[in-house]
């Protein structure tokens, strides 16, 4: 970290740019390697690649088509069906109050300093990030 303190602004920004480029290249390489691993697993009809040094398993998250599951209504008993299926219905949901800031800000300006002060008091910083680009 001390070497960054010694850098000029130009050196710091150039180092940041090099690090971003390296991260992008690393992400592309990781994606290509993952695809090859998946291909090998699929070709072998396996769930992973056995290895003494590394643990490598393919973990799949399944989704289920509700239109296909409908056929289970004819198979499951009524008692079992009640435990795992819920008929279409309407629910009453409490929606908390909210403010549309796209409309609040212009209104506050129109109402004057007191309203603008309230909006300013309500403002918090959610996150901060560096916006960075290479100039052409």
Long-range contacts (C-beta under 8 A, 24 or more apart in sequence): 13-132, 16-130, 16-132, 17-132, 17-134, 20-132
